[in-house]
């Protein structure tokens, strides 16, 4: 069983809580990398909007920390979108295998 502390942190990330939050614990959090890997003037990746530290430490982060990074990336994207500065490339240059 999960500890109360772990469950409350998941519910904080997912206010709906319940089954959705519990299911997230069963799957690893995938990297948001889009294969672009170029930094903007502020040091954020142009593809996934992670900071340098967030990119370099991704494999060391817990799933809860990874979900927090993804939440921050979404906030950064929305902030850029509202400012009319969304400049994301269409697709990564690396071809897909599927």
Secondary structure, 3 states (H helix, E strand, C coil): CCCHHHHHHHHHHCCCCHHHHHHHCCCCCCCCCCCCCCECCCCCECCCCCCHHHHHCHHHCCHHHHHHHHHHHHHHHHHHHHCCCCCCCCCCCCCCCC
